[in-house]
Structures are given as structure tokens and as C-alpha cells.
Amino acid sequence: MGSVMVRGSVLWVQFKELNGKWRKKPTPFRIDGNDPDRQRKLARGMLDQIERDIKAGIAPDLGPLTLRQWAERWTKTRERGVKEMQLFENYAAMLLPMRLDLIRPRDIKAWVEELKQPGRDLAARTIWHKYSHLKTCLRDAVVAELIPATPCVLPRGTLPPRIDKDPTWRAGALFSLAEAIQLISDERIELRYRVMYALKALTGARHGEVAGLTWGDINWTATPLPKIVFAWQYEKRRTKTGATKIPPMHPTLNAILTAWRAVWPSLYGREPEATDRVVGLIPTGKCEDSSQANPALREHLEMLGLRVRDGHDFRSTFISIACDAGAPEYIVKSITHPKPVVKDAFEAYLKAPYDKQCDAVLKLAFPVPAWAQPAGAVVERVTENAPEMSATVATTDERALLGDQLLTDESGQDGSEPAIIYPVVPRPARKPAESWLSADKTVLTL
């Protein structure tokens, strides 16, 4: 156990090194200032950090602690530490060499102003995100008693207003029903991506939630529709808001997942287990990050001759199509935006009925793609509610994957012209022109 001592007006620390020898070292803290007790606590915090490094087998850096050194230690304790350290390297390089105890608010202000330069071409929300990341790091340095106070105290107006970089982007950040159907039906798109797009478009889930979904998270026996439980994202991290989403499974999604389950072993080399991800990377089964999935989506959209959009836009697509079809907004909100924390006991007991959530999901007029048609199904064409689209025939490779049970007719003969199957989905008459309004914005204008 080390100790803090005074020599003149300077505080020193004494500790045992990795080789077992005791060593004394002066600190930058002094007792001849206005708050000697605070200086003693900071010296104790420095000693505690040195002893933690020694216990971990790390030779302590006995020079003044820099932001880089603290950030490296701090990110090692974080779940996404590697990525967070990359953020420091990419966006806060001018601050990293500075002594942690000498960083002042003027330095933070100069850094923010540098991020705002036109040459950096950063969106306002990106700057806010980088600032919040640094602020959290320095707040934890205060808690560790390495600095007396955080320098992240900027005057109002220093950070840019949180508005979209492109003011026209948000209005077009969704897919039409016909476009979403094309993305889950066109056989030129890799089968795994078609399943991924169907999960997003028919549940309103975020990419991380879909990427982390496992076969054990699906309740096939629930009634009146099976349930999908989105409690985690990616590698078993909690969802973005900490809330658990349990959307009903649309009949078309049921058919798609059933067909995907049939070919899963041939792609991954074994039968799926409850802990295996539904749409993991082939053949490893690992989660696919949005930085990989979004470029693939852009390629698919360009191939189909459609406007380029982001994978997150499937979320607004689900909400908009459901509300357009007549689903009550509060029911749709209970599916896509459940609250992680409730304010009182009454709110905790107030839940949307599952049968009403099922009714809302059933209003989505998505046909079953040809490649997911079950054997012996009766063809139902809904010409009024479903958008026009050409029937597609499964490719030779997909016939081999899907197997005879999915691409043969009742007689067992190969179906040379498989028809698109449209599930019988009740759909009310279209409402007159109006806006679907939420508490803070217009979701869709008809």
C-alpha cells in the first residue's frame, strides 16, 4: 500500500514497483495553494492509478498524465473502447498530447471551433457526439480525482445547433411500399440481405437489433401471431434506449423466416442453435455492422435503379406505412418506441394489447416473395391493395438452396412459373388527405 507525503510544499507519492522495490516520486500537486485538501485528494488519485497499473502488470508512466494516456486507460474499461479510442485519434488529435490537468475551457472551445471549420465537413450532430464523448471521458477523470474539474463548460452558442446537415434529407428518408417489396423480393440481391431487409421493414427494428437477433429470440407459438423479441443489439449489448421491443411477426415475415431457416444449415455448415444469429455473416455467423450493411444497401438500390437511402430508413417506412393503412399511432409507437423507464406505477401497468398490435402489423400489405412460397400454397392476388410488380422466378442457385419442398407444386413437379403469393391482409379504405401527427413532429403527410 503506497502513501502520499509532503516535501516542502510539494506532494510526493511512494509506491512499490513491479520488481518489488519502493520508489518515491514528486507529483504536480502542492499544498501552498488555496485548497490543500483538494490537492491531497488529487495526489491520492494519481497514486491509486499508479497502483492499479502495477497490479495489472503495466509499468506506470511517471511523467505528467496526458489526455492520450488517460483516454487509453479509460477506453480499456469501456465496452466499445477500441472504437472510442479511434474517435479520439480521428477527431481530438490536437488535444491528446496535452497534460490532462492543464486542459482549460479555452482549449475545448478552440477544438470545437476547429471541428466546425468548413473543410472538416462535419454535421452538427456529429460535432455534438464527439464533444459528448470527450465530456464523458473528462467527467470520469474528475471522478478518479485526476483533475479538480472538467473543462467542458462551453458558453451558449459555441456548439452548432442540432439540425440536419442536408435540410431536404429527412423528408425523403423512407422507402415506398413498392420499393420495400422490391428489396425483399428481387433475386439479384443476396438472400441474406433480403431476409435482413424484411426484418427491418416488417418490424421497424434498428439495424443493431436485427444484426443481434438470434433464433432463440423468436416465439413461434405465440398467438394470434408469433413474436420477435428485440432485447439486445449486436454482441449482446442492450438496445440503444435500453427498451425491449416485441413486435408481432407479419405472415409474410413468417414465410420468409421459415424459408430462410430451411436453407440456413447449407450456408453456415450446421443446424442453427438458439444462440445463433438469424442473419449473421456467412459462414462465421458474426454480427454485421451498419458500416458494412449500409454500403451493401446502396449497391442494391443502385442496381435496382432506386434512390440511395440508409438502412435506418426502413424504420420510418414501417411507421409511415402502418399509419397510412389506418393503424392507431399509439399502437404503432408501442411497437417501435417502447419506453425503457416509466415515470410511475400506473404507466408501468399501461400496455398496448397484443391483439391490437397484431392488427396494426397485419395492415402492412406485403406479399410473400416467390422465393419464400411454401409448397402447395393457394395463390391469392390482392390487386387493389398490393402494388404492381412483375413476378420473379428463383434462380438456379436458389432452387438448389431452397430445396424441392419450397419450389414444387402439389404434384411434386418442378413449378416452372411460380406465382407471387399475396397473403389475405385486411386493409381499410384509404383515409382522406390529412397528416399523421405525433407529439413533436409530423410522421407522414398524405
Buried (B, 14 or more C-beta within 10 A) or exposed (E): EBEBEEEEEBBBBBBEEEEEEEBEBBBBBBBEEEEBEBBBBBBBBBBBBBBEBBEEEEEBEBEBBBBBBBBBBBBEEBEEBEEBBEBBEEBBEEBBEBBBBEBEBEBBBEBBEBBBEEEEEBBBBBBBEBBEBBBBBBBBBBEBBBBEEBBBEBEEEEBBEEEEEEEEEEEEBBBEBEBBBBBBBBBEBEBBBBBBBBBBBBBBBBBBBBBBBBBEBBBEEBEEBBBBBBBBBBEEEEBEEEBBBBBBBBBBBBBBBEBBBBBBEEEBEEEBEEEBBBBBBBEEBEBBBBEEBBEBBBEBBEEBEBEEBBBBBBBBBBBBBBBBBBBBBEBBBBBBBBEEEEEEEEEEEEEBEBEBBBBBBBBBBBBBBBBBBEBEBEEBEEEEBBEEBEEBBBEEEBBEBBBEEBBBEEEEEEBEEBBBBBBEBEBEEEEEEEEBEBEEEEBBEE
